[in-house]
Amino acid sequence: MMLSVQNLKVSFAPRKGTPVEVVHGISFDLAKGETLGIVGESGSGKSVLSLATMGLLPRNARCSGKVLLDGSDVLSASERQMCALRGRKIGMIFQEPMTALNPAMRIGAQIAEGLRLNKGLSKSDARAEALRLLDLVQIPHAAERIDAYPHEMSGGQRQRVGIAIALALEPELLIADEPTTALDVTVQAEVLDILERLVSDLGISMVLISHDLGVIARACDRTLVMYRGDQIELGATEQVLRAPAQDYTRSLISAMPRRVRASLEGTAHV
C-alpha cells in the first residue's frame, strides 16, 4: 500500500487552554497508481490532513494514529527523515502557485534548484531536465519561457510550473491541495487533464483535495467525504456520488447547480 492513514487525529494546542481537535480519526488506504479524492467544505480538515501527510504541520500541532508512507510512519519521523521523503517520495501541489513560487527567481532556476541539491546534477543538466519537465506539463514554447519570472505567466501556467517542481524528484505520491480553485473553468480542465495523464503515464498515486464535486468526479477512483474533521463517507467515486449513503454527502450534491449535478451523473470516474 502506497499510503495508509490509520485513525489519524490532529489537534492544535493554544498558548493557554485545552488543545482543540480538528481532525477526528480519519482512516483510508491508497494503492499504487490510484487517485483518492478528499472533498468537503472549508474548515472540514482537508488541508490539515494533507499537511499531516507531508509532515508540515506547525509545532503546536499534536497528532495520534499513523500515517504510513510505503510502510514508514510519517508521524514518528524526524525532520531530517521527512526532508529526505519530501520530493523524492511525496510531492505537493499547492492551491495558489504564486505564493509557492519565488517571485524573484526564474521558473527554470526554481525547478533546477531542487535537481541540483537532491540529485547532484550539473547546472546544464539540471536546466535540461527543467526544460523537459516544462514540456511534460505542457508549458507552451517551454524553451522560450524557461527564463520567465512567475509574474510573467498566467495562473494556469504558474500552476503547471508548480506541478513540474512537484514531479522533479520523481515522487511516488502526489498531494494536490485544491490545485484548480483559483483557475477559470477552461484552464481548470487543462490542469486536470495534465494531472490525470501524469498519474496514468507515470504510475504514481495521487490525493486530490477539492471542495468541487465536479473535479472529484472527473479525476478520482475513490472519494473520502469530510465534515468538521469527521470522516463522513468513503467509497468508490461513482458509488459515493450517484448513491450516497450519508445525508451530508447528499446535501453537498444537492447544493450543486442543476447543470453540474447532471454532469456528475455522466462523468463520475469508473
Disulfide bonds with the S-S distance in Angstrom:
none
